[in-house]
Amino acid sequence: MPKFQYTARTQEGKLESDIIETPSVEAAISVLQNQQLIITDIKPFDETKSLTFSKLVDQMLSYFNRIKNEEIVLFAKQLAVLIQAKVPLVQSLKVMAKQVENLKFSKIITNVADDVDAGMVFSRALAKHPKVFSNFFIQMVRSGEISGRLEETLTYLSEYINRQYLLNSKVKGAMIYPAFIVAAFIAVSIVMLIWVVPNLTAILTESGQKLPFVTRLLIGSSNFVKAWGWPLFIFLFIAIYFVITSIKKSPEWRYAYDGLKLRLPIFGELMKKIYLARFSEALSTLSSAGIAISQSLEITADIVGNVVYRRIILEADEAVRKGSNISTVFARYPEVLPMVTQMISIGEQTGKLDTILKQVSTFFTEEVNRAFDNLVSLIEPILIVVLGLGVGILVAAILIPIYNLVNVF
């Protein structure tokens, strides 16, 4: 995600400078303004100019010591229990800071507690740590503060983050098993091509017999891997690094990549349901919490996780500001399933948009869970068949000429 370096002035007149990580400069400005900061300068942060060895080490350590979603879920849930038990907020935060095992997270909670103790509003104290607490999290806490239902809001936030985490885990978990099997098969094949096949090639070549096409193909692959394996590996590594870097830094590349995910066979429709479920639940939660629909759309656009949907949602936000409807914009895009557009249109006409969006989110979440359960059950037999064919071809390419050689003698 892009980073932006900013200089801003607090309401007390204090000048502060820091780095914020957001999808765009507009999102960065929105987050900073929500923190009641007056921006004096903001520009893209060039990591290449400031990357020293010590900072590189710090980045590596921060990656391994990153704050996980489970920790934020536990933090929100336990903090809600303490507040419900009438424990003062500052004392609750200090108790949480001592209980958290992650030292980095503990330090952040301590800083939040100190800011609140100094008179800062809780939501603004959280907003000083945008890498840990999302804009969605901060806005929900702010709505809880205004309505006087902070403990209920924190409980819901913990449940919401946990649901999103479980959904993402299901997606990743479905991919881990086939990826591991395929990687193991490729590794075994490379070992055979580099060390096993060359020894057999010498024997078969000396026999003078005409080798089957499969065997000649295997020997050619072995010679290619031995001669060009490392250059090919380095080229692929550089190409993958270039593509990943381009996707991260270039909005056009990111848009093309996110659009490609939505057009994949089978998986494309599944990805659409995942993003639409995330959109529906987030917008439903924010609007039911009393946050203006325009601001809710802006926040939802930043957390939906796909640039294509982000642009659609921001276009809908612009239409709402001009007096139009969300459904009118959504109807123009095939990425938004017709059911979602129709349900949103009904919600806008009846004034029950948050309720209907909640139902849409529940429906798509159940659909995604069923689809992934079916997908996981299908992956294993498909892998067995594909790997069986691969192993069969390798074995046949080696055994057939050996069998012919034995028959000759």
LODO-168807 format. One record per residue: residue in three letters; x, z, y of N, C-alpha, C, CB in turn. Coordinates in steps of 0.1 Angstrom, whole numbers, plus 5000, padded with zeros to 4 digits. Glycine has a CB too. Layout:
<nodes>
alaXZYXZYXZYXZY ...
</nodes>
This chain:
<nodes>
met500850004988500050005000500950005012499050125000 pro500549925023501349925035501550055042500849815045 lys502650075049502950195056503050165071504150275051 phe502550255080502650235094503250355101501250205100 gln504250325110504850435117504150445131506350405119 tyr503750575134502950595146503450705154501450615142 thr503150695167503350805176502050835183504550775187 ala501650965183500351005188500451135195499251005177 arg499451165203499351285211498151365206499351265226 thr498351495203497151575199496351615211497651705192 gln495251675209494351715220494951825228492951765215 glu495951895222496652005230497751945238497252105220 gly498051805237499051745244500351725237499251815257 lys500451775225501751775217501951635212501751875206 leu503151585213503551445208504051465194504551375217 glu503551375185504051385171504151245166503051465162 ser505151225157505451095151505551105136506751035157 asp504951015129504951025114504650885108503951135109 ile504550885095504250765088503050785080505450725078 ile502150685080500850685073500650565064499650695084 glu500150585053499950485043498450445041500550525029 thr498150325046496750285045496650135042495950315059 pro495550075038495449935035495749845047494149905029 ser495449885059495649795071495849885083494449705073 val496249815094496549895106495249945112497249795117 glu494149865110492849915114492450045107491749805112 ala492650055094492350175086493250285091492550145071 ala494550255095495450365099494950425113496850305101 ile494450335122493950375135492750465133493650255144 ser491850415123490650495120490950635115489750415110 val491850645106492250775101492850865111493250755089 leu493650805120494350885130493250935141495450805137 gln492350845144491350885154490350985148490550755158 asn490150985135489351085129490051225129489051055114 gln491351225130492151345132492251395146493551325126 gln491451325155491451355169492751335176490951505171 leu493451235172494751205177494651085187495851175166 ile495451085198495450975207496650895204495451025222 ile496550775199497650685195498350625207497150575185 thr499650645207500450575218501250455213501350685224 asp501550465200502250345194502050345179503750355198 ile501850225173501750215159502250075155500250235154 lys503050075144503649945140503949955125504949915148 pro504049845118504449845104505749915101504449705098 phe505849995091507050065088507849985078506750205081 asp509149955082510049875074510949965066510949785084 glu510549975053511250065044512750025042510550085031 thr512949895043514349845040515349895050514349695039 lys514849915062515849955073516150105072515249915086 ser515250175066515450325066515750375053514150385072 leu515950295043516150335029517550375027515650235019 thr517950505027519250545024519250605010519750655034 phe520450635005520550684991519750814989521950704987 ser519850904999519151034999517551014999519551125010 lys517150915007515750885007515250824994515350795019 leu516150734988515750674976515650784965516850574971 val516550884965516450994955515151074958517651084957 asp514851094971513651164974512351094969513551194989 gln512350964971511250884966511050894951511450734970 met512250884944512150894929511651034925513550874923 leu512151144932511651274929510151294932512551384936 ser509751234943508351254947507451174938508151194962 tyr507951064932507150994922506851084910507850864918 phe507951154905507851234893507051364896509151264887 asn507051404909506451524913505151494921507351614922 arg504551384919503351344926502151424922503051194924 ile501251434931500051524929499051434922499551574943 lys498551484911497651414902496251444906497851454887 asn495351354902493951374905493351494899493151254900 glu493851534887493351654880493651774889494051674866 glu494751774896495151894904494251904916496551884909 ile493851784922492951784933491551834929492851644940 val491151784917489851824911489751974909489551754897 leu490852034903490952174901490952254914492152214893 phe491652204924491752264937490352274944492652184946 ala489652164944488352154950487352244943487752014950 lys487352244930486452334922486752484924486552294907 gln487952524923488252664925488052714939489752684920 leu488352624949488152664963486652684965488752554972 ala485852594959484352614960483852744955483652494953 val484452784943484052914937484453034946484752934923 leu485653024952486153134961485253144974487653104965 ile484953024980484153024992482753074989484052884998 gln482153034977480853084973480853234971480453014960 ala482053294967482153434965482453504978483253464955 lys482253434989482353495003483853535006481453615004 val484753474999486153495003486553405015487153464991 pro487153465026487453385038488253255034488153465048 leu488053155041488753025038490253035038488352915048 val490853095048492353105049492853185036492753185062 gln492153295033492553375021492453295009491753505021 ser491353215008491053134996492153034994489753064997 leu492552965005493652865005494952935001493852805018 lys495253055006496553115002496553154987496753245011 val495353194982495253224968495553104960493853284964 met494952984964495052864957496552814957494252754963 ala497252834968498652794970499552874960499152824984 lys499152994957499953074947499653034932499653224949 gln498452984930497952954916498452814912496452964915 val498652724922499052584919500452574913498852494931 glu500652514902501952504896502852394903501852464881 asn502252294908503052184915503552244928502152064917 leu504852254930505452314942505152234954506952324940 lys505052104953504752014964503352034969504951864960 phe502452044959501052064963500852204969500152044950 ser501552304963501452434968501952444983502352534959 lys502952374986503452375000502452315009504752295001 ile501752205005500752135013499552225015500352005006 ile499152295005498052395006498452505016497552454993 thr499652555015500152655024500052605038501552705020 asn500552485041500552425054499052415060501152285054 val498152375051496752365055496252505058495852305043 ala496552605050496152745053496652795067496552835042 asp497952765069498552805082497852735094500052765082 asp497552605092496852535103495452585106496752385099 val494752625095493352675096493452815103492652685082 asp494452895098494653025104495053025119495853105096 ala495652905123495952895137494852845146497152795138 gly493652815139492452775146492052635144492652795161 met492752555136492452415133491252415124493652345128 val490452315126489252285116489852245103488352185122 phe489252295092489652265078489852115076488752325068 ser488852035079488851895076490051825084487551825080 arg490351875096491451815103492851855097491351855118 ala492851985092494052025086494351945073493952175082 leu493251915066493451825054493851685058492151825046 ala493351635070493651505074495151485078492851465086 lys495851585079497351575082498051535070497851715088 his497351535058498051495046497251385039498151625036 pro497251265045496451155040496951095026496451045050 lys498151125022498651085009498051164998500151085009 val497551285001497051374991495451374992497551514993 phe494951385004493551395005493051265012493051515014 ser492151185005491751065010490751075022490950984999 asn490550975029489550975040488251015035489550835047 phe487850965023486551005017486451155016486350935004 phe487551215010487551355008487451435021488851395001 ile488151385031488151455044486751445051489251395054 gln486151325051484851305057483751395050484451165057 met483851405037482951485030483051635033483051465014 val484351675034484551815039484051835053486051855038 arg484251745061483751755075482151765075484151635083 ser481551685067480051695066479651825061479451575057 gly480351885051480052015046480252125056480952045034 glu481252105065481452205076480352205086482752175083 ile479852075089478752065099477452125093478651915103 ser477152095081475952135075475952275070475552045063 gly477152345069477252475065477152485049476152565071 arg477452375042477352375028478752335022476252285023 leu479752395027481152355023481352375008482152435031 glu480852485002481152504988480452404979480652654984 glu479152364983478452264975479252124976477052244980 thr479652094988480451974990481651964982480751955005 leu482452074982483652084974483352074959484452214977 thr482352134954481952124940481651974937480752214937 tyr480851914946480551774943481751684944479451724953 leu482651714953483951634954484751644941484751684966 ser484851764935485551774923484951694912485651924919 glu483651694911482951614901483051464903481451654901 tyr483051424916483151284919484551234916482851264934 ile485551304920486951264917487251264902487951364924 asn486651364895486751364880486151244874486251504875 arg484951214878484251094873485050964875482851074879 gln485650954887486450834890487750834882486750824905 tyr488250954880489550964872489250924857490051104872 leu488050974852487750944838487450794836486551024833 leu486850734846486550584845487850504845485650544857 asn488750544854490050474855490850494842490850524867 ser490750624837491550654824490950574813491450804821 lys489650544813489050464802489650324803487550474803 val489750274815490250134817491650124812490150094832 lys492550224816493950224813494050244798494650324820 gly493250344792493450374778493050254769492450494775 ala492150174773491750054765492849954765490449994771 met493749954775494849854775496149914769495149824789 ile496350044768497550094763497850054748497550244764 tyr496850074740497050044725497449894723495750074717 pro496649794727497049664725498449624732496049564730 ala498649684743499949654750501149704742499949714764 phe500949824736502049884728502249804715501650034724 ile501149764709501349684696502049544699499949664690 val501549484710502149354713503549364717501349284725 ala503949474725505349494729506249524717505449614739 ala505649594707506449624695506649494687505749734686 phe505649414686505749284679506849194685504449214678 ile506749184699507749104706509149154704507449104721 ala509349294704510649354702511249324688510549504704 val510349334678510749304664511149154663509649344654 ser510349074669510548924668511948894675509448844675 ile512248954686513548924693514648974684513548994707 val514549084678515649134669515849044658515249274663 met514748984652514948894641515548764646513548864635 leu515148714658515748594663517148604666514948544675 ile517648714670519048734674519948764663519148844685 trp519548854653520448904643520048854629520449054643 val518848844626518448804612518448654609517048864608 val517748584618517648434616519048364616516748374627 pro519948394625521248324625522048334611522148374636 asn521948454605522548464591521948374581522448614587 leu520548364582519848274572520148134576518348304572 thr520348104589520547964593521747904586520647954608 ala522847984586524047934580523847894565525148034581 ile523147984558522947954544522047824542522248074537 leu521047814550520047704548520747574552518847724556 thr521647574563522247454567523247404557523047484581 glu523947494550524947454540524347394528525747574536 ser523047434526522347374514522047234515521047454511 gly521947184527521747034530520346994528522646964521 gln519347084525517947044522517247024536517247154514 lys516146944535515346924547514547044549514546794545 leu514647094561513947224564512547194569514747304575 pro511547274566510247264571510247274586509247364565 phe509147214593509047224607509047364613507747144611 val508347454606508247594610509547654610507247674601 thr510447624600511747684600512647624611512347654586 arg512547494613513347434623512947494637513147284623 leu511647514639511147574651511747714653509647574651 leu511747794642512247924643513747924646512048004629 ile514447834640515947824642516247784657516647734632 gly515447694662515547644676515247764685514647534679 ser514247844682513847954691515048054690512548024686 ser515648074678516748174677517948124686517148184662 asn518248004685519347944693519147964708519647804689 phe517847934712517447944726517548084731516047884728 val517048184723517148324727518548374728516348414717 lys519448334718520848374719521548314731521548334706 ala521248194734521948124745521448164759521947974743 trp520048174760519448184773518648314774518548064775 gly518748404765517948524765518148604777518248604753 trp519348644780519648724792519348664805521048774792 pro519748534807519348464819517848454821519948324820 leu517148434810515648424810515048564814515148374797 phe515648664808515148804811515348834825515848904802 ile516548804831516848834845515848754854518248804848 phe515648624851514748544859513348594859514848394853 leu512848634847511548694846511448824854511148714831 phe512448904853512449034860512349014875513749114857 ile513148914880513148884895511848824899514348784898 ala511348734890510048674893508948774894509648564883 ile508848864884507848974884507949064896507949054871 tyr509249094899509449184911509049114924510949224912 phe509348984925508948914937507448904938509548764936 val506748884927505248874927504649004931504748824913 ile505149114925504549244928504849284942505249354918 thr506049254947506349284961505549204971507849264964 ser505249074967504448994976503049044976504548844971 ile502549084964501149134964500949264972500749164949 lys502049344972501949474980502049444995503049564975 lys502949354999503249335013502349235020504649295015 ser501949125012501149015018499649035016501648885013 pro498849045026497349045025496848925017496749065038 glu497448805020496948685013497148694998497648565019 trp498448734994498748754980497848854973500248784978 arg497648964980496749074975495349024973496849194984 tyr494848944983493548894982493348794970493148824995 ala494348714968494348614957494448694944495548514958 tyr495248794943495448874931494148944927496548974932 asp493549014937492249084935491148984931491849164947 gly491148864938490148764934490348714920490248654944 leu491548694916491848654902491348754892493348634900 lys491448874895490948984885489448964883491249124890 leu488748924894487248914893486848784886486648924906 arg487748694884487448564878487948554863488048454885 leu488548664858489048664844487848654835489848784842 pro487948574824486948574814486748714807487148474803 ile485548754805485148884800485448994809485748904786 phe486749014812487149124820486749114835488749134820 gly486548994840486048974853484749044856485948824857 glu483749024848482449084850482549234849481449034839 leu483449274840483649424838484249484850484549454826 met485249414856485849464868484849474880487049374872 lys483949374881482949374891482049494890482049244890 lys481749534878480849644876481549774880480349654861 ile482849784877483649904880483749924896485149894875 tyr484049814903484149824917482749844924484749694923 leu481649784918480349804924479849944921479349704918 ala480250004910479850144907480550234916480250174892 arg481850204919482650284929482050274943484050244929 phe481650154947481050134960479750204961480849984962 ser478950194951477550254952477650404952476750214939 glu478450464944478550614944479150664957479350664932 ala480150604962480850644974479850634986482150564977 leu479250514988478250494999477050594998477850355000 ser476550614986475450704984475850844988474950694969 thr477050884984477451024987477651045002478751054979 leu478350945008478550965023477350955031479550855027 ser476450865028475250855036474250975034474450725032 ser474251025021473351135019473951265025473151155003 ala475251265028475851375034475651375049477351385031 gly474951275054474651275069475651195077474551415074 ile476551125071477551045078476950915081478851025070 ala477050865093476450735098476850625088476950705112 ile475850535086475950425077477150335080474750345076 ser477450315093478550225097479850295093478550205112 gln480050425096481250495092481350505077481250635099 ser480250525070480250535056480750405049478850565050 leu480350295055480850165050482350145052480050045057 glu482850185064484250185067485050265056484550225081 ile484650385054485350465044485250405030484750615044 thr484050365026483850305013484750175011482450265011 ala484950105022485749985021487250015018485749905034 asp487650135023489050175020489250235007489450275031 ile488250285000488450344987487950264975487750484987 val487350144978486750074967487850014958485949954972 gly489049994963490149954955490349804952490050014942 asn489649714960489749574958489649504972488749514948 val490549424976490549364989489449274991491849284991 val488949204980487849114981486649184985487649034968 tyr486349294978485149384981485349454995484949484970 arg486549484998486849545011486349455023488349585013 arg486749325022486349235032484849215033487049105030 ile484249215021482749195021482049315027482249185006 ile482549435024481949565029482149575044482549685022 leu483349535049483649545063482749435071485149515066 glu482549325064481649225070480149285071481649095062 ala479749355061478449415061478449525071478149475047 asp479549595074479549695084479349635098480949775083 glu480049515100479849445113478449405115480849325113 ala477849355104476449315104475449425108475949245091 val475749545102474949665104475049705119475349785095 arg476249695125476449735139475649635148477949725142 lys475449515143474649415151473149415148475249275149 gly472749505140471349525137470849455124470549475148 ser471749395116471349325104471449425092472349205102 asn471249365080471149445068472449425059469949415060 ile472749525051473849505041473449405031474049645034 ser472249395026471849305016471949155021470449335012 thr471749135033471848995039473248945037471448995054 val474249025040475648985038476048975023476649095045 phe475649075015475949075001475448954994475449204994 ala474248904998473548794991474448664992472248764997 arg475348665002476148545004477348534994476648535018 tyr477648644987478848644979478548664964479748764984 pro479148574956478948584941479548704935479448454934 glu480548764942481248884937480349004936482448914946 val479249004944478249104944477149064934477649144958 leu476949134924475949094914474549104920475949194901 pro473649004916472348994922471549124922471548884916 met471749204911470949324909471249424921471249394896 val472549434924473049524935472349484948474549524936 thr472349354951471849304964470349334964472049154965 gln469649314953468149334953467849484955467549284940 met468649574948468449714949468749764963469249794939 ile469749714969470149754983469049714992471449694987 ser468449594990467449544999466149634998467049394995 ile465849674985464749764983464949904990464449794968 gly466249944989466650074995466550065011467950114991 glu466849955016466849935031465349935036467549815035 gln464549865028463149855031462349985030462449745023 thr462750065020461950195017462650315024461950215002 gly463850295030464550405036465150505026463650485045 lys465350465014465950545003467150484997464850574992 leu468050435006469250365002470150454994469950315014 asp470350574998471250664991470850694977471450794998 thr469450714975468950744962469050624953467450774963 ile468750504958468850384950470350344946468250264957 leu471250364956472650344953473150444942473450364966 lys472650564942473050654931472650604918472450794934 gln471450554917470950494904471750374900469450454906 val472150294910472950174907474250214901473150084920 ser474850314907476150374903476050424889476650484912 thr475050504886474850554872474650444862473650654872 phe473850344866473650234857474950154853472650134863 phe475750124864476950044861478050134854477549994874 thr478050254857479050344850478750344835478950484856 glu477450364832477050354818477350224811475550394816 glu477150114819477449984814478949964811476949874824 val479750014820481250004819481650084807481950054831 asn481150204805481550294794481150224780480850424795 arg479950164780479550094767480449974765478050054768 ala480749904775481549774774482949814769481649704787 phe483549914774484849954770484850014756485450054779 asp483850084752483750134738483650014729482450224737 asn482849914732482749794723484049714723481649704728 leu484749714735485949634736487049704727486449634751 val487149834728488149904720487949884705488150054723 ser486649884701486349864687486649724682484849894684 leu486649624692486949484688488449454688486149394697 ile489149534697490549504699491349514686491149584710 glu491049624678491849654666491849544656491449784660 pro490549494652490549384642491149254648489149354638 ile490949224661491549104666493049114666491049084681 leu493649234669495049244669495649234655495449384674 ile494949284645495349274631495449134627494349354622 val494349054631494348914627495548834634493048844631 val495648854647496748784655498148824650496548814670 leu498348954648499648994643499948954629499849144644 gly498848954621499048904607499448754607497648914599 leu498848674616499248534617500648524621498248454626 gly501048604631502448594636503448634625502548684648 val503148744618504048784608504048684596503648924602 gly502948624593502848524583503648404586501448484580 ile503648364598504448244602505948274601504148204617 leu506348394606507748434605508248444591507948564612 val507448504582507848514568507848384561506848604561 ala506848294564506848164558508048074562505548084561 ala508348084575509548014580510848044573509648024595 ile510948174569512148214562512048194547512348364565 leu510948234541510848234526510648094520509648314522 ile509948004527509747864521511047794518508847784531 pro511947784528513247714525514047794514514147694537 ile514047924514514748004504514147974490514748154507 tyr512847964489512147934477512547794472510547944478 asn512547694481512947564477514347554473512747464489 leu515247634479516647644475516847694461517447724485 val516047794458516147864445515647764434515247984444 asn514547684437514047584427515047474425512747534433 val515847444435516847334433517847374423517447304446 phe518247504424519247554414518647604401520047664420 
</nodes>
